[in-house]
């Protein structure tokens, strides 16, 4: 071994130290560069030389600059990144819905309470135009609030479409960059004797992480330096240097929503939302499909039921002008769309038949070889049928045209109901607070009058008219006796009741309780709320008896919508016949349905109807109930309502809608309006809280894996400072070695000369 060998060893050591300094300096410079992986100059001993006394080293060689990298940790970071971005995006979007629904000042709960309070106030004073106007103002506030919330949901839906487009653009851009880097990496490594292109590899891994922020992506290395990227159900996004772009298209069933499409081999296919999980794209799709559409439908269902039920009750009353109530609210109608893939000419129409049967779900109708399958959009079958029209699930469906096998139709019963909810009535006099009919139990039914059987005079007693007395004013018969004399008198009045007498000339005189009452032919006699006359010429001892009549009463009565097709214009008088036990006097053209204990019997028009105490009698769109014990010739009247200004019966029924459980949830449980809205708020708040917890948890998981990854790939400046000193000392030592070798070489040269 000669001096030249020593010089070469020093030179190799000097070069290795210089490379180490360069690598360390690069680490320090990129300590804060996103995606940068710490590098290390890997040194190997040069091939030693063999001599008779043994092998002597020939220096050092830098074999490669190694990237400190853990594929396992990187894979876990990418997976956690996709999950964290997904949950965070979902949470941020749903939080907006939660804030909107749960606002204690501008939310719907206080507005509904104010509206129902206005209904109650109006019902307590139906003749007041001011109270009616206040109710309309409360209704307008309610409608504006519902419309505003519907508009906010629409804006969120539009925002979802925008975010889908933005995310797809980002995915395509990232995929294109990864494909280009695949090509650059393969070419660079091939031109550098397959040495790793560390900087390009870092850039590609950083892009893969950014891709997982958008959508969950799996990476497969082909062994040649390429990353092949797959998304969804295994769709290739990047293969080597080639990309397969995503695009956005209208949803096959709902043109208002964007879907993600995939193009390969010149064929474009719409991917199901459920296939695109993870990342911001997966989060925004999950938000729309699992929460936003549901909140939109449920808010619409609430608006539809409030509007329809109030309109129905309004239509059963009459306004201040005696006209049938016009709709109070404008309500929405279902939206129906045909799948873009349909090959037939079928057109489906849908209308609401019963809003109380709707559950806030969307439906899909599929033609299966002439058998139509109605199912929820989650796949649960609701009904199957072969003909139209069909009434099912609160909807009436009708088909026109010629649908083909496999054709599909989307039905969204309440999606637009919040947007379309408004006040249709502008005139406060148009509020139908009154019921169009009135009923009365004829006063003569309560007290019967009779002439004594032994009377010899010509005196007669009139029918008794009741005033403010109770329904059964007499606890025992009252017998009045005529006493001749000057003056002639009547005795026998109750001892605790004063008596008032009004003569035919109009003179009124009151007599204290227990006193005889002078008799004047044709005078009106009143006591205990009863009025009657005795006329003629009675004889001494003639008697006139007042006895209790029947206890029968008639209910206030109600009407159905059929009543207004032919409303009554004159009173109807129903009369009881004790001999037959039946009621007569029903309109000659109307059959009568008698309902009692859930059983209904219908009697033909023109026939008498057997009396059943408490039974509901329905005819001509009217329903009444007669109760109690009837006596012969008891009569009951049903008349057109001519005193509508003070009638609040229909307004009270409107107010009762607040507490009726007439709105269905998807669980099948019925709720009040307020209860349904509270359930909607609760479900959204619960999901928001769940996402808050899970997104925070997944964010922590991501941070932990990032820390694990950085423990391998991250730059530690303290460590790099130590490396600088180490390489500096190595550089100085190698230089000293070369200096000594040079001095020795010069010494040899001087000796030889």
Buried (B, 14 or more C-beta within 10 A) or exposed (E): EEBEBBBBBBBBBBBBBBBBBBBBBBBBEBBEEEBBBBBBBEBEEBEEEEEEEEEEBBBBBBEBBBBBBBEEBBBBBBBBBBBBBBBBBBBBBBBBBBBBBBBEEEBBBEBBEBBBBBBBBBBEBBEBEEBBBBBBBBBBBBBBBBBBBBEBBBEBBEBBBEBBBBBBBBBBBBBBBBBBBBBBBBBBBEEEEEEBBBBBBBBBBBBBBBBBBBBBBBBEEEEEBBBBBBBBEEBBBBBBBEBBBBBBBBBBBBEBBBBBBBEEEEEEEBBBBEBBBBBBBBBBBBBBBEBBBBBBBBBBBBBBBBBBBBBBBBBBBBBBEBBBBBBBBBBBBBBBBBBEEBEBEBBBBBBBBEBBEBBBBBBBBBBEEEEBBBBBBEEEEBBEBEEEEBEBBBBBBEBEEEBEEBBBBBBBBBBBBBBBBBBBBEBBEBBBBBBBBBBBBBBBBBBBBEBBEEBEBEBBBBEBBBEEBEBEBBEEEBBBBBBBEEEBBBEBBBEEBBBBBBBEEEEEEEBEEEBBBBBBBEBBBBBBBBBBBBBBEBEEBBBBBBBBBBBBBBBEBBBEEEBBEEBBEEBBBBBBBEEEEBBBBBBEEBBBBBBBEEEEEEBEEEEBBEBBEEBBBBBBBBBBBBBBEBBEBBBBBBBBBEEBEEBBBBBBBBBEBBEBEBBBBBEEEBBBBBBBBBBBBEBBBEBBEEBBEBBBEBBEBBEEBBEBBBEBBBBBEEEBEEBBEBBBEBBEBBBEBBEBBBEEBEEEEEEEE
